[in-house]
Amino acid sequence: MKIFFENIIRIKRGAPLFALIILLGLSACKHGKQKTSDISSVSSFNELVELSSKVSKDSIRHIIRTRLLPAEALTPCDSVIVSYYSDGDDFLWLDMSEGIQRADTMLACLESSTEQGLDPEMFGTSGIREDMDKIHSLKIGEEESLNHLLADLEYRLTRAYLVYTCGMNYGFIQPGKILNNFEVDDSPSAKMDIENGVKKRKMKELYSIPLKRCDVESVRKTLADLQADFYAACKVQPTSAYYQKMKEELARLHSIEETDFEEIPTIGDSLLKVGDSHRIVPLIARRLKKTGELGEAFPDSSLVFTPELLDAVNLFREENRLSADESVGTFTIRYLNRPLGYYENCLRINMERARWQYLHEKGNKYVFVNVAAFMLQAVNEETDSILEMRICCGSAKNKTPLLSSKISYMEMNPYWNVPQNIVVREMIPAYRRDSAYFTKNRLKVYDKEGVRLNPHDIKWSKYTKGTPFTVKQDNKQGNSLGRIIFRFPNTFAVYLHDTPSRWTFTRSNRAVSHGCVRLEKALDFAFFLLPDHDETLQDRIRLSMDVPPVTSAGKKMLNNPNYKEMTNHNLKDRIPLYLDYQTVYLSKDGALSYCDDVYKYDTLLLEAFDKLSNRK
C-alpha cells in the first residue's frame, strides 16, 4: 500500500493525469454497478479516484478482441493482437511503471518516420495523438467510454508498433501482386486465363523474386522484442550501406526549401556552350546552387555560361546517370526542372525496395543486376571486391523479368535459337522487306525433324502466331549472343551474354534487348564466376573467344594443331544471381545516382505505397 501511494504522489507531481486514472483504475478491485461521472467536470482528487473505478482490464481486453474478431481474414499483426489480449497478458502501453513514457516515445518514433521515407499516417498517428490528447486533457465526449478510449489507445499503439517494425523488416507492399498485374501478355504464344467463367488475356509475370514475408511467427517475435526492449521500434531499420545512403540523401533534400525553385524555360534546338550569354543562365545557376552541385560564390546575376557552371551541370548529369557533354540543351533542362519531390519519391520507393528481403541468401559471392540502372555488380565479399560493368536490358516493350536464380554454367560460341515471338514479329517482316535477310544474318531454318529448309520456299505470311520451324543463327563472329553465354534456371528463357553490338554500351538508355542481359565485360565476368584463380582455365576461355592467351601453357595450346576448343564449363559452385530494379543506384565507390524509371514501375509501386496512408 505504501508503494501504491508513493506512485500516486510521483504521478501527481509530474506525469500526465491519465496515468493517475489508469493507475487507480487498474489497481482497484471494485465490482458491481459503477457510478457515472462527467470527466470534464472533475475538480478534486476524490472525484478522480471515483472516475478511475470505471477502468476495467477485462473490459479493455474484450473491446480490443471484439473489434478484430468479426474480420474475415485477420492480418498476421491482428491475429497476434487477438491472441495476446485473449491470454490476459499485461498491457503494453497502459502499465504505470513505464507505459506512459513508452507510449510517448512510440508516438514520437512513428511521427518521425518521415526520416525513413514513410508517411506517419500509415500507422494512424493522428488518431493515436487525438486519443492521447483526450486523456491527457481529460476531455472525453459524452458518448465516449473511458474503457473504449483506453482500449482504442492500447490497440492502436500495439498495432502501429507491429505494422511499423514488420514493415521496416520486410517491406510494406508486395511487389509481385502489383507488378504481375501491370501488363497483358500479348505474345503470340500467350494463353488465356479464365476468371469467373470468362476468358481474359493472361497478365505478364514481371516479378518473380521470392521474398521473406511477415507472418504470424515473425510478428510474435516482434512482440517479444517489444517486451524485452520497449524502445526496439526506434532501432529497427535496414543496416545496408545502400539504405543508409538514401536515408542521408532524403534528409538532405528535406532540408532544402523549394520556394524559389523557378522553372527554367527550354530553348528548342539551341545549345548553350561555354562563353555564351543567355537569360536562363542565372536560373540554371540557382537550381544547381540549391541542390549543391554549384558553389554559393557563383554570381546569381551572371548571364555568361562559364566552365565552372558547365562542370556543375556535368556533375548533375552524373547524379542522374546522363553522359557528360560540352553544352546544355532542352534535354538536360527538362531534367533540371524536375522538382525536389520527384527525387524524394524516388528515394522513398527505393528505401521500400531496400526493406524487401530476398528469401534465398546471397552468400559471400553473388551477382546483382540493376535493370533500371543498366548496371551489373559481381560481388565477392571474401576478397572485398566488386566487378562493375554496364549492361543492356530489355526494352520497355520486352521487359527483362525480375528474378533470382543461380548461374550454373557458361557456354562458349553459342548458336542462337531464335524465340518464336522474335521470328514472327521481327524476322518475318524483315524477310518480306528484304529476301536476303536470312543470308545476311547467317540464319538457317529447320523443320521439326531437323532438316534444313530454304526460307524462299516457305510462305511466311500465313504464320502470325508462331511457326513449325526452328530458326537458328550460326555461332561465333556476328552471332547476336556474342562469344559466351551464362545460363541459369528460369522460366523466362533469359540469360546473360556477350554481344557484338559494343556501341550500345555508350548509350544512357540501354533498354534495347528482347529481355536478355548483354554484358559489357563478358570475359571478366566469366573469370569472376570461377572458384579459383586458374590461369590455365582462364586461357582456355580466352582461346575459345579468340582472345590471345597470357600464360605459356595457353600459348602452347594456341600452337597445338590438335587442341580441342572449349565449348562449355559447368561451375563447381553455383553463383546466386538477382535481376532486380532500383531507380537509385549505389556505385562501387559509394556514390548515389538517380535512374530513369524506364519500365514505369516506380509509379505503380508509389501508388500502392501511398494508398497505405490515403496519401494523395
C-alpha positions in Angstrom: 0.0 0.0 0.0 2.9 2.3 0.8 4.3 1.8 -2.7 0.9 2.4 -4.3 0.6 5.9 -2.6 4.2 6.7 -3.5 3.3 6.0 -7.1 0.3 8.3 -6.8 2.4 11.1 -5.3 5.1 10.7 -8.1 2.4 10.8 -10.8 0.7 13.8 -9.3 4.0 15.7 -9.3 4.8 15.3 -13.0 3.2 12.6 -15.0 0.0 13.1 -17.2 -3.3 13.0 -15.4 -4.4 9.9 -17.4 -1.6 8.0 -15.7 -3.3 8.6 -12.4 -6.7 7.4 -13.7 -5.2 4.2 -15.1 -3.1 3.5 -12.0 -6.1 3.9 -9.8 -8.5 2.0 -12.1 -6.2 -0.9 -12.9 -5.1 -1.2 -9.3 -8.7 -1.2 -7.9 -10.8 -4.3 -7.2 -14.2 -2.7 -7.5 -17.1 -4.7 -8.9 -20.7 -4.2 -9.5 -22.6 -1.2 -10.8 -20.3 1.8 -11.2 -21.3 5.4 -10.7 -21.4 7.6 -13.8 -19.4 10.8 -13.8 -18.7 13.6 -16.3 -14.9 13.5 -16.6 -14.8 17.1 -17.9 -16.1 18.3 -14.5 -13.6 16.5 -12.3 -12.4 19.1 -9.7 -11.0 17.1 -6.9 -8.7 14.1 -6.3 -11.6 12.2 -4.8 -13.6 12.6 -8.0 -10.6 11.4 -10.0 -10.4 8.3 -7.8 -14.1 7.7 -8.4 -13.7 8.1 -12.1 -10.9 5.6 -12.1 -13.2 2.9 -10.8 -14.7 2.8 -14.3 -11.4 1.4 -15.7 -11.6 -2.4 -16.2 -8.8 -4.6 -17.5 -11.2 -7.2 -18.7 -13.4 -4.7 -20.4 -10.4 -3.2 -22.3 -9.2 -6.6 -23.4 -12.7 -7.6 -24.5 -13.1 -4.4 -26.6 -9.8 -5.0 -28.3 -10.7 -8.5 -29.2 -14.2 -7.8 -30.4 -13.2 -5.0 -32.7 -11.0 -7.6 -34.6 -12.8 -10.9 -34.4 -15.5 -10.1 -37.0 -12.9 -9.6 -39.7 -13.0 -12.4 -42.3 -9.2 -12.6 -42.7 -7.1 -11.2 -40.0 -3.6 -9.9 -40.9 -0.7 -11.5 -39.1 -0.5 -8.4 -36.9 -4.1 -8.5 -35.9 -4.1 -12.3 -35.3 -1.2 -11.9 -32.8 -3.0 -9.0 -31.1 -6.2 -11.0 -30.6 -4.1 -13.9 -29.2 -2.2 -11.6 -26.9 -5.1 -9.8 -25.4 -7.1 -13.1 -25.0 -4.4 -14.6 -22.9 -4.7 -12.0 -20.2 -1.1 -10.7 -20.6 -0.1 -7.3 -19.3 -1.0 -4.2 -21.1 1.9 -2.9 -23.2 1.2 0.9 -23.0 -1.1 1.4 -20.0 1.3 -0.1 -17.5 2.2 2.6 -15.0 5.8 1.8 -14.4 7.0 2.9 -17.8 3.9 2.7 -20.0 3.2 6.4 -20.4 6.8 7.2 -21.3 6.8 4.2 -23.7 3.6 5.5 -25.4 5.0 9.0 -25.8 8.3 7.5 -27.2 6.5 5.2 -29.6 4.3 8.0 -30.9 7.4 10.2 -31.4 9.1 7.4 -33.2 6.2 7.0 -35.6 5.8 10.7 -36.2 9.5 10.9 -37.2 9.1 8.0 -39.7 9.4 10.6 -42.5 13.1 10.1 -42.0 12.6 6.5 -43.2 10.7 7.7 -46.3 7.3 6.9 -44.7 4.1 8.8 -44.0 3.2 8.6 -40.3 -0.4 8.2 -41.2 0.4 4.7 -42.4 0.4 4.0 -38.6 -2.6 6.1 -37.7 -0.6 8.6 -35.8 -3.2 11.4 -35.9 -5.8 9.0 -34.2 -3.2 8.0 -31.6 -2.3 11.6 -30.9 -6.0 12.5 -30.6 -6.7 9.7 -28.1 -3.7 10.7 -26.0 -4.6 14.3 -26.0 -8.1 13.5 -24.9 -6.9 11.5 -22.0 -4.1 14.0 -21.2 -6.6 16.8 -21.0 -9.5 14.7 -19.6 -11.7 15.9 -22.4 -13.8 12.9 -23.2 -17.1 13.3 -25.0 -20.4 12.3 -23.5 -20.8 9.4 -26.0 -17.4 8.0 -25.3 -16.5 5.4 -22.7 -13.2 5.6 -20.8 -12.6 1.9 -21.3 -13.3 2.2 -25.0 -10.8 5.1 -25.3 -8.1 3.2 -23.3 -8.7 0.1 -25.4 -8.5 2.1 -28.6 -5.2 3.6 -27.5 -3.7 0.3 -26.4 -4.8 -1.4 -29.7 -3.7 1.5 -31.9 -0.2 1.7 -30.3 0.3 -2.1 -30.4 -0.8 -2.4 -34.0 1.2 0.7 -35.0 4.3 -0.8 -33.4 3.8 -4.2 -35.1 3.0 -2.7 -38.6 6.0 -0.4 -38.3 8.5 -3.0 -37.2 7.3 -5.7 -39.6 7.2 -3.2 -42.5 10.7 -2.0 -41.7 12.0 -5.6 -41.6 10.1 -6.9 -44.6 8.6 -4.0 -46.5 5.1 -2.6 -46.5 4.0 -3.6 -50.0 4.2 -6.8 -52.0 5.8 -6.1 -55.4 4.7 -9.3 -57.1 1.0 -8.6 -56.6 1.4 -5.2 -58.1 3.8 -5.7 -61.0 2.3 -9.0 -62.1 -1.0 -7.3 -62.7 0.5 -4.5 -64.8 0.8 -5.7 -68.3 -1.1 -8.0 -70.6 0.8 -10.8 -72.2 0.2 -10.2 -75.9 2.9 -12.6 -77.2 1.7 -15.0 -80.0 2.0 -18.0 -77.7 0.2 -16.3 -74.7 -2.6 -18.4 -73.2 -5.9 -17.1 -71.9 -6.9 -17.1 -68.2 -10.4 -18.0 -67.1 -11.9 -15.9 -64.3 -15.5 -16.4 -63.1 -16.1 -18.4 -66.3 -14.9 -15.6 -68.5 -11.8 -15.8 -70.7 -9.4 -12.9 -70.3 -5.9 -12.3 -71.5 -3.2 -13.5 -69.2 -1.0 -11.0 -67.5 2.8 -11.0 -67.8 4.8 -12.2 -64.9 7.3 -9.4 -64.4 8.4 -10.0 -60.8 9.5 -13.5 -59.8 11.8 -12.9 -56.8 10.8 -14.9 -53.7 10.8 -12.6 -50.7 10.6 -13.2 -46.9 7.2 -12.4 -45.6 6.0 -11.0 -42.3 4.0 -14.0 -40.9 2.4 -14.7 -37.6 5.6 -16.2 -36.2 7.7 -13.2 -37.1 5.0 -10.9 -35.6 5.2 -12.9 -32.4 8.9 -12.4 -32.3 8.5 -8.7 -32.9 6.1 -8.5 -30.0 8.5 -10.4 -27.8 11.2 -7.9 -28.8 9.0 -5.1 -27.6 8.5 -6.7 -24.2 12.3 -7.2 -23.9 13.1 -3.7 -25.1 10.3 -1.2 -25.3 12.4 1.1 -27.4 13.0 -1.6 -30.1 10.9 0.1 -32.7 13.1 3.2 -32.9 16.1 0.9 -33.6 14.5 -1.1 -36.5 15.7 -0.2 -40.0 17.8 -1.9 -42.7 21.5 -1.7 -42.0 22.8 -1.8 -45.6 25.0 1.0 -46.9 22.5 1.4 -49.7 19.6 2.2 -47.3 21.7 4.4 -45.1 23.0 6.5 -48.0 19.4 7.0 -49.3 18.3 8.0 -45.8 21.1 10.6 -45.6 20.1 11.9 -49.1 16.4 12.1 -48.1 17.4 14.2 -45.0 19.4 16.5 -47.2 16.5 17.0 -49.6 14.1 17.6 -46.7 16.4 20.4 -45.6 16.2 22.2 -48.9 13.4 24.8 -49.4 11.8 24.7 -52.8 10.1 28.1 -52.6 12.4 29.8 -55.2 12.9 26.8 -57.4 12.0 28.6 -60.6 11.3 26.6 -63.7 13.9 27.0 -66.5 12.5 27.7 -70.0 13.5 25.3 -72.7 15.5 26.6 -75.6 14.2 24.4 -78.5 17.0 23.1 -80.7 19.6 25.6 -79.4 22.6 24.6 -77.4 24.2 26.6 -74.7 28.0 26.5 -74.7 30.8 27.9 -72.6 31.1 31.7 -73.3 27.5 32.1 -74.5 25.2 34.6 -72.8 21.6 33.7 -72.1 18.8 34.7 -69.8 18.4 31.1 -68.4 22.0 31.0 -67.1 21.0 32.6 -63.7 18.1 30.1 -63.4 20.5 27.1 -64.1 22.9 28.5 -61.5 20.3 29.0 -58.8 19.0 25.5 -59.4 22.4 23.9 -59.1 23.3 26.0 -56.0 20.1 24.9 -54.4 20.9 21.2 -54.7 24.7 21.6 -54.1 26.3 20.9 -57.5 27.4 24.6 -57.7 29.2 26.6 -55.1 27.4 29.6 -53.4 30.1 32.0 -54.5 28.9 31.8 -58.2 27.2 35.1 -59.0 23.4 34.8 -59.4 23.1 37.7 -61.9 25.7 36.5 -64.4 24.3 35.7 -67.9 27.5 34.0 -69.1 27.7 30.2 -69.2 31.1 29.6 -67.6 33.4 26.5 -67.4 32.5 26.3 -63.7 28.8 26.2 -64.5 29.4 23.5 -67.1 31.2 21.4 -64.5 28.3 21.8 -62.2 25.9 20.7 -65.0 28.0 17.7 -65.7 28.0 16.8 -62.0 24.2 17.0 -62.1 24.2 14.8 -65.2 26.4 12.2 -63.4 24.0 12.2 -60.5 21.2 11.5 -63.0 23.1 8.9 -64.9 23.4 11.1 -68.0 26.5 11.4 -70.2 28.8 14.4 -69.7 28.7 17.0 -72.6 30.2 20.3 -73.6 26.8 22.1 -74.0 23.4 22.3 -72.4 20.1 21.9 -74.4 16.4 21.3 -73.9 17.0 17.6 -72.9 19.1 18.5 -69.9 16.9 21.4 -69.0 14.0 19.0 -68.6 16.0 17.1 -66.0 16.9 20.3 -64.2 13.3 21.2 -64.0 12.4 18.0 -62.0 11.1 19.2 -58.6 12.6 18.0 -55.4 9.5 15.9 -54.8 10.5 13.7 -57.8 13.8 12.8 -56.1 12.1 12.4 -52.7 9.6 10.0 -54.1 12.4 8.1 -55.9 14.2 7.7 -52.6 11.0 6.7 -50.7 10.2 3.9 -53.1 13.8 2.6 -53.3 14.1 2.7 -49.5 11.0 0.5 -49.6 12.7 -1.8 -52.1 15.7 -1.9 -49.7 13.4 -3.3 -47.0 12.4 -6.3 -49.0 14.5 -9.3 -48.0 15.3 -12.0 -50.6 14.2 -15.4 -49.4 17.3 -17.1 -50.6 20.6 -15.9 -49.0 23.1 -14.2 -51.3 26.1 -15.7 -49.7 29.6 -14.2 -50.0 29.7 -14.3 -53.7 26.8 -13.2 -55.8 25.7 -11.2 -58.9 23.3 -8.2 -58.7 21.8 -6.9 -61.9 20.1 -3.5 -61.6 17.8 -3.3 -64.7 16.8 0.3 -64.1 20.5 1.5 -63.8 21.7 -0.8 -66.7 24.5 -1.9 -64.4 25.8 -5.2 -63.0 27.8 -5.7 -59.8 29.5 -9.0 -59.2 30.3 -9.0 -55.5 32.9 -11.1 -53.7 32.7 -10.3 -50.0 35.6 -12.7 -49.2 38.0 -10.6 -51.3 36.1 -7.3 -50.6 35.9 -6.7 -54.4 33.2 -5.7 -56.8 33.3 -6.2 -60.6 31.1 -3.4 -62.0 30.0 -3.1 -65.6 27.4 -1.6 -67.9 24.7 -3.9 -69.3 21.9 -3.7 -71.8 18.4 -4.9 -70.8 15.0 -5.5 -72.3 13.2 -2.6 -73.9 10.0 -1.2 -72.4 8.1 -3.5 -74.7 10.2 -6.5 -73.9 10.9 -6.0 -70.3 13.7 -8.1 -68.6 11.9 -10.2 -65.9 12.9 -9.6 -62.3 14.0 -12.9 -60.8 16.5 -14.8 -58.7 18.4 -17.9 -59.7 21.9 -19.4 -59.6 24.3 -19.3 -62.6 25.2 -22.9 -63.3 27.3 -22.9 -66.4 28.8 -20.9 -69.3 28.7 -21.8 -73.0 31.3 -20.6 -75.5 30.4 -19.7 -79.0 26.7 -20.5 -78.7 24.2 -20.8 -81.5 21.2 -18.7 -81.2 17.8 -20.5 -81.3 15.6 -17.6 -82.1 12.4 -17.4 -80.0 9.2 -17.7 -81.9 7.9 -14.3 -80.9 11.0 -12.7 -82.5 10.6 -14.8 -85.6 7.0 -13.8 -86.0 7.2 -10.1 -85.0 10.6 -9.1 -86.4 12.2 -11.6 -88.7 9.3 -12.5 -91.0 8.5 -8.8 -91.6 12.2 -8.1 -92.2 12.4 -11.0 -94.7 9.4 -9.8 -96.6 11.2 -6.4 -96.9 14.5 -8.0 -97.9 14.6 -11.5 -99.2 18.3 -11.7 -98.4 17.7 -11.1 -94.7 18.3 -14.7 -93.5 21.5 -15.0 -95.5 22.9 -11.6 -94.4 22.3 -12.5 -90.8 23.6 -16.1 -91.0 20.2 -17.5 -90.1 19.2 -21.0 -91.0 15.7 -22.6 -91.0 15.0 -26.2 -89.9 11.8 -28.3 -89.8 10.7 -30.4 -86.8 13.0 -33.3 -88.0 16.0 -31.0 -88.1 16.1 -30.9 -91.9 17.4 -27.6 -93.2 14.9 -25.7 -95.4 15.2 -22.9 -97.9 13.5 -19.8 -96.5 12.4 -18.8 -100.0 10.3 -22.0 -100.2 8.2 -21.1 -97.1 5.0 -19.0 -97.3 5.9 -16.9 -94.2 2.8 -14.7 -94.5 0.5 -17.4 -93.1 2.4 -17.6 -89.8 1.1 -14.9 -87.5 1.2 -16.6 -84.1 4.1 -19.0 -84.4 5.8 -21.3 -86.9 6.6 -25.0 -87.1 10.2 -24.2 -87.9 13.3 -23.6 -85.9 15.4 -20.5 -86.8 19.0 -20.7 -85.7 21.8 -18.2 -86.1 25.4 -19.5 -86.7 27.8 -19.2 -83.9 31.0 -17.2 -83.5 31.6 -13.9 -85.3 28.4 -11.8 -85.6 26.2 -14.0 -83.5 23.7 -12.0 -81.5 24.8 -13.7 -78.3 28.4 -12.9 -78.8 31.1 -15.4 -77.9 29.9 -16.5 -74.5 26.6 -17.0 -72.7 25.9 -17.6 -69.0 22.9 -19.8 -68.2 20.8 -20.2 -65.1 17.5 -21.9 -64.4 14.4 -19.7 -65.1 11.0 -19.9 -66.7 11.5 -16.9 -69.0 14.3 -18.3 -71.2 16.5 -15.3 -70.4 20.3 -15.4 -69.8 23.4 -13.2 -69.6 25.5 -13.0 -72.7 28.2 -11.3 -74.6 27.3 -9.1 -77.7 28.9 -7.9 -80.9 27.0 -4.6 -80.6 29.5 -2.8 -78.5 28.2 0.7 -79.4 25.0 0.1 -77.3 27.0 0.4 -74.1 27.7 4.1 -74.9 24.0 4.9 -74.6 22.5 6.4 -71.4 19.3 4.4 -72.0 20.3 0.8 -72.6 16.8 -0.8 -72.7 17.4 -2.2 -76.1 17.2 -6.1 -75.9 14.4 -8.6 -76.2 14.7 -9.3 -72.4 18.1 -10.9 -72.0 21.0 -9.1 -70.4 24.0 -8.1 -72.5 27.3 -7.7 -70.7 30.0 -5.1 -71.3 32.8 -7.2 -69.8 31.7 -10.8 -70.5 35.3 -12.3 -70.3 35.9 -10.6 -66.9 32.6 -11.9 -65.7 33.5 -15.4 -66.7 36.6 -15.2 -64.6 34.7 -13.8 -61.7 32.4 -16.9 -61.7 35.4 -19.3 -61.4 36.0 -20.6 -57.9 39.8 -20.2 -58.1 42.3 -18.1 -59.9 43.1 -20.8 -62.5 45.2 -19.1 -65.2 45.2 -22.2 -67.5 41.3 -22.4 -67.4 41.2 -18.7 -68.0 43.4 -19.0 -71.1 41.1 -21.8 -72.4 38.2 -19.5 -72.1 40.2 -16.7 -73.9 41.1 -19.1 -76.7 37.5 -20.0 -77.3 36.7 -16.3 -77.7 39.7 -15.7 -80.0 41.4 -13.6 -77.3 45.2 -14.1 -77.0 46.4 -16.3 -74.1 48.6 -14.8 -71.4 50.3 -17.9 -70.0 52.9 -20.1 -71.5 50.6 -23.1 -71.2 47.9 -21.1 -73.1 50.3 -20.2 -75.8 51.3 -23.8 -76.2 47.6 -24.7 -76.6 47.2 -22.0 -79.3 50.0 -23.5 -81.3 48.9 -27.1 -80.9 47.0 -28.2 -84.0 45.3 -31.0 -82.0 44.0 -28.6 -79.4 40.2 -29.0 -78.8 38.4 -25.7 -78.3 36.5 -25.4 -75.1 32.7 -25.3 -75.7 31.2 -25.1 -72.1 32.1 -25.1 -68.5 30.0 -26.2 -65.6 30.5 -24.2 -62.4 31.6 -26.1 -59.4 29.8 -23.6 -57.1 26.6 -22.1 -58.5 26.6 -18.3 -58.1 23.4 -16.6 -56.8 22.0 -14.1 -59.3 19.4 -11.4 -58.8 17.8 -9.4 -61.6 16.2 -6.5 -59.8 15.0 -3.0 -60.5 16.2 0.0 -58.4 15.9 3.6 -59.6 18.6 4.8 -57.2 22.0 3.3 -57.8 24.9 2.9 -55.4 28.1 2.5 -57.3 31.1 0.5 -56.1 32.8 3.8 -55.0 29.8 4.7 -52.8 28.2 7.4 -55.0 24.4 7.6 -55.3 22.7 8.4 -58.6 19.1 8.6 -59.9 17.9 6.4 -62.7 15.1 7.0 -65.1 12.0 4.8 -64.4 12.2 3.1 -67.8 9.6 0.5 -67.0 7.3 2.8 -65.0 7.4 0.5 -62.0 8.0 3.4 -59.6 4.7 5.0 -60.5 2.8 1.7 -59.8 4.6 1.0 -56.5 4.3 4.5 -55.2 0.6 4.5 -55.9 0.2 1.3 -53.8 2.6 2.7 -51.2 0.7 5.9 -50.8 -2.7 4.1 -50.5 -1.5 2.8 -47.2 -1.9 6.2 -45.7 -4.6 7.5 -48.1 -1.9 9.9 -49.4 -2.8 11.9 -52.5 
